[in-house]
Amino acid sequence: MEDLKGSETTTPGRKSQSAVTGSARKVKDNAADWHNLILKWDRLNDEGSTMANKIVNLGFNKSSQKEMQVMMEGQDTSASSNSENAFENSRELEEECDKLLRVVDKMTRIVSKMEKLVSSEKGIIDLETFQYGTGGRQTPLFQTWPTSQFADVSSELYEAYKQELTLKRAILQELAHTTNPDLSMVYLSCWLYQPYTDDRAKLLLEGLLLETGHRPI
């Protein structure tokens, strides 16, 4: 998917979206922001998945080295070498954990921006209530959606990514300390496949992009 910010499309039978102003312009810009934030999130998720796999492998190596050190106690010929390997492994493990932490920090900032998009959509509804009364705008801003639906979609997307961020933080805290291979695989799978941002979230985003003219009908 390409970055949509600043893109202009023309919907058949309608005027160019570059002529859109006011609330419609803001909603259209918000839709592009949603697309671009999720695109950045997915890239970070791929980066984090690679780091998470390294952490698991390094963790297993560290555990194996500890077992080897216990078995080799009293054999001075290998003690120094084992100690150096263990130190190098621990340092690399710490570095990968720091990298994954930075990824989660970036994801946190993305979710914060998503929350602001939700507030923006709610602000548009408040403005229209002021302008048109409690019934709101009678004609849709774009195709068929009432203005409230943009806010509903934004809220649902935000909640999905907020839950996903909570899961990412939990995985970050546990991954390096888990010695159970099966549990580690569960963590890696959850990180990669993101259970809270499922097909429903993808459909919501595509619907939003279609409605606002970012996708051709």
C-alpha positions as CSV (number, residue, x, y, z in Angstrom):
1,M,0.0,0.0,0.0
2,E,1.3,3.4,-0.8
3,D,1.1,6.6,1.3
4,L,-2.2,8.3,0.7
5,K,-1.4,11.7,2.3
6,G,-1.9,14.5,-0.2
7,S,-3.3,12.1,-2.9
8,E,-6.2,13.3,-4.9
9,T,-8.8,11.0,-6.7
10,T,-11.9,11.7,-8.7
11,T,-15.0,9.6,-8.0
12,P,-17.0,8.9,-11.2
13,G,-20.0,11.2,-11.4
14,R,-18.7,13.5,-8.6
15,K,-16.5,16.5,-8.6
16,S,-12.8,16.2,-8.0
17,Q,-12.0,15.5,-4.3
18,S,-9.4,18.4,-4.5
19,A,-12.5,20.7,-4.4
20,V,-13.7,19.2,-1.1
21,T,-13.6,21.6,1.8
22,G,-14.8,22.0,5.4
23,S,-15.8,18.9,7.3
24,A,-15.5,16.7,4.2
25,R,-11.9,17.8,3.7
26,K,-11.1,17.0,7.3
27,V,-12.8,13.6,7.1
28,K,-10.9,12.8,3.9
29,D,-7.6,13.8,5.4
30,N,-8.3,11.7,8.5
31,A,-9.0,8.7,6.3
32,A,-5.6,9.2,4.7
33,D,-4.0,9.5,8.1
34,W,-5.6,6.2,9.2
35,H,-4.2,4.4,6.1
36,N,-0.7,5.9,6.6
37,L,-0.6,5.2,10.4
38,I,-1.7,1.6,9.9
39,L,0.9,1.2,7.1
40,K,3.6,2.4,9.5
41,W,2.3,0.1,12.2
42,D,2.5,-2.9,9.8
43,R,6.1,-2.1,8.9
44,L,7.0,-1.8,12.6
45,N,5.3,-5.1,13.3
46,D,7.4,-6.8,10.6
47,E,10.6,-5.3,12.1
48,G,9.5,-6.3,15.6
49,S,8.8,-9.9,14.5
50,T,12.3,-10.3,13.3
51,M,13.7,-8.9,16.6
52,A,11.3,-11.1,18.6
53,N,12.6,-14.2,16.8
54,K,16.2,-13.3,17.6
55,I,15.3,-12.7,21.2
56,V,13.8,-16.2,21.5
57,N,16.8,-17.9,19.8
58,L,19.2,-15.9,22.0
59,G,17.2,-16.8,25.1
60,F,17.4,-20.5,24.2
61,N,21.1,-20.2,23.6
62,K,21.5,-18.5,27.0
63,S,19.6,-21.3,28.7
64,S,21.7,-24.0,27.0
65,Q,24.9,-22.3,28.0
66,K,23.8,-22.2,31.6
67,E,23.1,-25.9,31.5
68,M,26.5,-26.5,29.9
69,Q,28.2,-24.5,32.6
70,V,26.6,-26.6,35.3
71,M,27.7,-29.8,33.5
72,M,31.2,-28.5,33.0
73,E,31.8,-27.3,36.6
74,G,35.2,-28.3,37.8
75,Q,36.6,-28.5,34.2
76,D,38.7,-25.3,34.1
77,T,39.8,-25.8,30.5
78,S,36.4,-24.6,29.2
79,A,35.3,-22.3,32.0
80,S,36.8,-19.2,30.5
81,S,35.4,-19.8,27.0
82,N,31.9,-20.6,28.3
83,S,32.0,-17.4,30.4
84,E,32.9,-15.3,27.4
85,N,30.2,-16.9,25.2
86,A,27.6,-16.4,27.9
87,F,28.6,-12.7,28.3
88,E,28.4,-12.1,24.5
89,N,25.0,-13.8,24.3
90,S,23.6,-11.8,27.2
91,R,24.9,-8.5,25.7
92,E,23.3,-9.4,22.3
93,L,20.1,-10.4,24.0
94,E,19.9,-7.1,25.8
95,E,20.6,-5.2,22.6
96,E,17.7,-6.9,20.8
97,C,15.4,-6.3,23.7
98,D,16.3,-2.6,23.5
99,K,15.5,-2.6,19.8
100,L,12.1,-4.2,20.4
101,L,11.4,-1.7,23.1
102,R,12.0,1.1,20.7
103,V,9.6,-0.5,18.2
104,V,6.9,-0.7,20.9
105,D,7.6,2.9,21.8
106,K,7.0,3.9,18.2
107,M,3.8,1.9,18.1
108,T,2.7,3.7,21.3
109,R,3.1,7.0,19.5
110,I,1.0,5.7,16.5
111,V,-1.8,4.7,18.8
112,S,-1.7,8.1,20.4
113,K,-2.1,9.7,17.0
114,M,-5.0,7.3,16.3
115,E,-6.7,8.5,19.5
116,K,-6.4,12.1,18.2
117,L,-8.1,11.1,15.0
118,V,-11.1,9.7,17.0
119,S,-11.3,13.0,18.8
120,S,-11.2,14.9,15.5
121,E,-14.1,12.8,14.1
122,K,-16.1,13.4,17.3
123,G,-15.4,17.1,17.0
124,I,-16.8,17.1,13.4
125,I,-20.0,15.5,14.8
126,D,-20.3,18.2,17.5
127,L,-19.9,20.9,14.8
128,E,-22.6,19.4,12.7
129,T,-24.9,19.1,15.7
130,F,-24.3,22.8,16.3
131,Q,-24.9,23.6,12.7
132,Y,-27.9,21.3,11.9
133,G,-29.4,20.4,15.2
134,T,-29.5,17.0,16.9
135,G,-30.5,15.3,13.7
136,G,-27.2,16.3,12.1
137,R,-26.4,16.7,8.4
138,Q,-29.2,15.3,6.2
139,T,-27.0,14.7,3.1
140,P,-23.8,12.5,3.3
141,L,-20.4,14.1,3.0
142,F,-19.3,11.7,0.3
143,Q,-21.3,8.6,-0.9
144,T,-23.7,7.0,1.6
145,W,-22.2,7.2,5.2
146,P,-23.7,9.5,7.8
147,T,-21.0,11.5,9.5
148,S,-21.4,9.5,12.7
149,Q,-20.2,6.4,10.9
150,F,-16.8,7.9,10.3
151,A,-16.5,8.4,14.1
152,D,-17.7,4.8,14.7
153,V,-15.2,3.3,12.4
154,S,-12.4,5.4,13.8
155,S,-13.3,4.4,17.4
156,E,-13.4,0.7,16.5
157,L,-10.1,0.9,14.7
158,Y,-8.5,2.7,17.6
159,E,-9.8,0.2,20.2
160,A,-8.4,-2.7,18.1
161,Y,-4.9,-1.1,17.9
162,K,-5.0,-0.1,21.5
163,Q,-5.6,-3.7,22.5
164,E,-2.9,-4.9,20.1
165,L,-0.5,-2.4,21.7
166,T,-1.3,-3.9,25.2
167,L,-0.5,-7.3,23.9
168,K,2.7,-6.1,22.3
169,R,3.8,-4.7,25.7
170,A,3.0,-8.0,27.4
171,I,5.0,-9.9,24.9
172,L,7.9,-7.5,25.2
173,Q,8.0,-8.0,29.0
174,E,7.9,-11.8,28.9
175,L,9.7,-12.9,25.7
176,A,13.3,-12.8,26.9
177,H,12.4,-14.6,30.2
178,T,10.5,-17.5,28.7
179,T,12.3,-20.8,28.6
180,N,9.2,-22.8,27.5
181,P,9.6,-23.3,23.7
182,D,5.8,-23.8,23.2
183,L,5.0,-20.6,25.0
184,S,7.7,-18.7,23.1
185,M,6.1,-19.9,19.8
186,V,2.7,-18.6,21.1
187,Y,4.2,-15.2,21.8
188,L,5.9,-15.0,18.4
189,S,2.7,-16.1,16.6
190,C,0.7,-13.4,18.5
191,W,3.2,-10.7,17.6
192,L,3.2,-11.6,13.9
193,Y,-0.5,-12.3,13.3
194,Q,-2.0,-9.6,15.6
195,P,-5.3,-11.2,16.8
196,Y,-6.9,-7.8,17.6
197,T,-6.3,-6.3,14.2
198,D,-8.1,-9.0,12.2
199,D,-10.0,-9.0,8.9
200,R,-12.6,-6.8,10.5
201,A,-10.2,-4.0,10.9
202,K,-8.9,-4.4,7.3
203,L,-12.5,-4.2,6.0
204,L,-13.2,-1.1,8.1
205,L,-10.2,0.7,6.7
206,E,-11.0,-0.3,3.1
207,G,-14.6,0.9,3.6
208,L,-13.4,4.2,4.9
209,L,-11.0,4.7,2.0
210,L,-13.8,3.7,-0.5
211,E,-16.3,6.1,1.0
212,T,-13.9,9.1,1.0
213,G,-12.7,8.5,-2.6
214,H,-9.2,7.3,-1.8
215,R,-10.1,4.0,-3.4
216,P,-12.0,3.9,-6.8
217,I,-15.4,2.4,-6.7
